[in-house]
Amino acid sequence: MATINERTGFDLDEVARLLTTTKQVRKRLDLERRVPNEEILECIDLANHAPMGGNLERNKWMIIDDQSSKDHIARRFADVGRPYLQVNSEARGDDRSQRVIDSATFLVDHLADVPALVLALRLDRPEGGSPGQAAGFYGSVLPGVWSFQMAARARGIGSAWTTFHLEHEAEIAELLGIPPTVSQVCLLPVAYYTGDTFTPAPRRPAADVTYLNRWKQPVE
Ligand SMILES: Cc1cc2nc3c(=O)[nH]c(=O)nc-3n(C[C@H](O)[C@H](O)[C@H](O)COP(=O)(O)O)c2cc1C
């Protein structure tokens, strides 16, 4: 039975399902089926409602489906991702971490085969500044990335938050004609997902991670 919130009309079970089962999808990306740009644009329309400092619309997006560009990005993604994942695989023994590493390794191996790569961008650079300014910079662009992922998930489209290629940001900017004044913040491989059995990951309860009024003071 739906749990409709009386004040808002939202079905809270469905909202919770979207929030807890929007996963980073890698192995279940359908590499054979193209995602129409119209569907990606719908997700971007929704993502652009995320909060932005000063309400300035300084964010841009790029859909990359050109094979030679995807090949180039995939090579740079692997240059960084493969050794990183190798080191982490040796360092961390538990099953959950290993599953993420296996999944991320699959993506390193198949990035060029994913139908579309969606790049989230911001129209300036984070250079210098205080921690508060850095928070404002990334805080104005990253909420939209998460909204994009949820909007996509609701449409049967999977995506994965990735940053490996950013070690080669300048080279990829040149490849794609992105001016040096623009920042790339996240690359989302995007494809329909196969099977819909996503389940919430275990997370510590809110009461364990929330304090009331003073550091370490529990919320009763
Ligand atoms: C800032 C950030 C950077 C990330 N970079 C990568 C990446 O380069 N490659 C990758 O496969 N996953 C990357 N991830 C995904 C994390 O590994 C992911 O959150 C983790 O797998 C949890 O998965 P879940 O959301 O499916 O529970 C990144 C996530 C964040 C938030």
Ligand as a Chemical Component Dictionary entry (heavy atoms), coordinates in Angstrom:
data_LIG
# 
_chem_comp.id                   LIG 
_chem_comp.type                 NON-POLYMER 
_chem_comp.pdbx_formal_charge   0 
_chem_comp.three_letter_code    LIG 
# 
loop_
_chem_comp_atom.comp_id 
_chem_comp_atom.atom_id 
_chem_comp_atom.alt_atom_id 
_chem_comp_atom.type_symbol 
_chem_comp_atom.charge 
_chem_comp_atom.model_Cartn_x 
_chem_comp_atom.model_Cartn_y 
_chem_comp_atom.model_Cartn_z 
_chem_comp_atom.pdbx_ordinal 
LIG C1  C1  C 0 33.379 11.951 -5.969  1  
LIG C2  C2  C 0 33.198 10.526 -6.458  2  
LIG C3  C3  C 0 34.123 9.995  -7.361  3  
LIG C4  C4  C 0 33.975 8.693  -7.858  4  
LIG N1  N1  N 0 34.839 8.222  -8.819  5  
LIG C5  C5  C 0 34.636 7.002  -9.353  6  
LIG C6  C6  C 0 35.406 6.538  -10.458 7  
LIG O1  O1  O 0 36.273 7.245  -10.998 8  
LIG N2  N2  N 0 35.148 5.307  -10.959 9  
LIG C7  C7  C 0 34.146 4.518  -10.465 10 
LIG O2  O2  O 0 33.925 3.412  -10.974 11 
LIG N3  N3  N 0 33.382 4.933  -9.418  12 
LIG C8  C8  C 0 33.599 6.153  -8.870  13 
LIG N4  N4  N 0 32.782 6.604  -7.856  14 
LIG C9  C9  C 0 31.724 5.740  -7.361  15 
LIG C10 C10 C 0 31.972 5.194  -5.973  16 
LIG O3  O3  O 0 32.947 4.218  -6.031  17 
LIG C11 C11 C 0 30.586 4.704  -5.536  18 
LIG O4  O4  O 0 29.992 5.722  -4.827  19 
LIG C12 C12 C 0 30.552 3.428  -4.768  20 
LIG O5  O5  O 0 30.792 2.447  -5.726  21 
LIG C13 C13 C 0 29.202 3.209  -4.061  22 
LIG O6  O6  O 0 28.307 2.665  -4.978  23 
LIG P1  P1  P 0 26.720 2.745  -4.840  24 
LIG O7  O7  O 0 26.323 4.162  -5.055  25 
LIG O8  O8  O 0 26.267 1.860  -5.964  26 
LIG O9  O9  O 0 26.330 2.225  -3.478  27 
LIG C14 C14 C 0 32.909 7.902  -7.396  28 
LIG C15 C15 C 0 31.962 8.431  -6.497  29 
LIG C16 C16 C 0 32.096 9.739  -6.040  30 
LIG C17 C17 C 0 31.044 10.312 -5.106  31 
# 
loop_
_chem_comp_bond.comp_id 
_chem_comp_bond.atom_id_1 
_chem_comp_bond.atom_id_2 
_chem_comp_bond.value_order 
_chem_comp_bond.pdbx_ordinal 
LIG C1  C2  SING 1  
LIG C2  C3  SING 2  
LIG C2  C16 DOUB 3  
LIG C3  C4  DOUB 4  
LIG C4  N1  SING 5  
LIG C4  C14 SING 6  
LIG N1  C5  DOUB 7  
LIG C5  C6  SING 8  
LIG C5  C8  SING 9  
LIG C6  O1  DOUB 10 
LIG C6  N2  SING 11 
LIG N2  C7  SING 12 
LIG C7  O2  DOUB 13 
LIG C7  N3  SING 14 
LIG N3  C8  DOUB 15 
LIG C8  N4  SING 16 
LIG N4  C9  SING 17 
LIG N4  C14 SING 18 
LIG C9  C10 SING 19 
LIG C10 O3  SING 20 
LIG C10 C11 SING 21 
LIG C11 O4  SING 22 
LIG C11 C12 SING 23 
LIG C12 O5  SING 24 
LIG C12 C13 SING 25 
LIG C13 O6  SING 26 
LIG O6  P1  SING 27 
LIG P1  O7  DOUB 28 
LIG P1  O8  SING 29 
LIG P1  O9  SING 30 
LIG C14 C15 DOUB 31 
LIG C15 C16 SING 32 
LIG C16 C17 SING 33 
# 
